[in-house]
Amino acid sequence: MGRTWRVALAVTGGVLAIVGCNAITGAGDLDTDVPDDTTEGGAAPAPPEAPPLTCGKGTKRCGDECVDASDPAFGCSATSCDRCAVPFASAVKCDDAGRCAPGACILGRGDCNGDPSDGCEADFTLPATCGACTVKCDFDELCAFGLGGCVNTCPPPTQACGGSCVDVSSSPAHCGSCTNVCPSRPNSVPTCAFSKCGIACYPGYGDCNMNPSDGCEPTKPYFVDADGDQHGAKGSPKAGEACNVPPGFSAVADDCKDDNPQVHPGQTGYFSMSYPTATGPSFDYNCNLVEEVQPTTEIGSCSPFCSRGYVKMTDAAPSLCGSTNFVTKCLGGQCYDFANRSPVACH
């Protein structure tokens, strides 16, 4: 519907003035009856949505971030973000086929079949693979791993358990006695120390709940958090992994300005002062690539006429406060709406 409203013309040399969205000649006040494009009550147009997250070559999307596609912490498959869990591996890698594979095996184990799905499946304490994938003891020999290989008599402090010479104080398959096998737990390998069973977690896992009976839980990657806002710099490499993020670090790397604690994803506050970036002043305090004017502030728009109380500036403007659909802009680092020169907050 049309409304009658008054606009004070800004005159330069008694010739040019800005009214609504159009430049006219003359001076003085003007009563102008034009339709405005806001609804009753001055509802503001919705701010533009942030562009969708797209990940570049060699990365993939996991949640709301792009991660290295070859990082076992996020799985090796292009369609999965589940952390790799490789049996009996002391290090994990992504192979050329995009599968979780052992990068190295724990002492006494080996990957003899080349199948990454079963990890380091070969037990080098057994006669069939005594110390190496290609070593097989004769039928009347015992395997003394690390103590001579295939032997006829077990050297001390080992004893014969089946076809192996073992130290029952440290053998997970013969812990304390030849018949006591340490149980397997999720995401871990059994261990034996001083004749007592325990677990050793796979790479990328830890006994985070301090309960060995249910195995190991995934550890969390953490990132340097330079400004203490619980968000590390976007795209920064992980500093390490742990059950709990240590002080001075963050569980995420998504901060677009890691030297300003007010700037971070999820910021709900609005600010009237911009902050500097490499491309100029910015009001993107919540790192969503969209500058938004505080919803409680009426927004001027122009299609084809300006909203009531706003005028469109047609001169070469500095950085806009808000998207280009909004008719506010920044003066001296503060955001003003040009109709009444009142500060406007953005993020």
Order of alpha helices (4+ residues) and beta strands (2+ residues): beta-beta-beta-beta-beta-beta-beta-beta-beta-beta-beta-beta-beta-beta-beta-beta-beta-beta-beta-beta-beta-beta-beta-beta-beta-beta
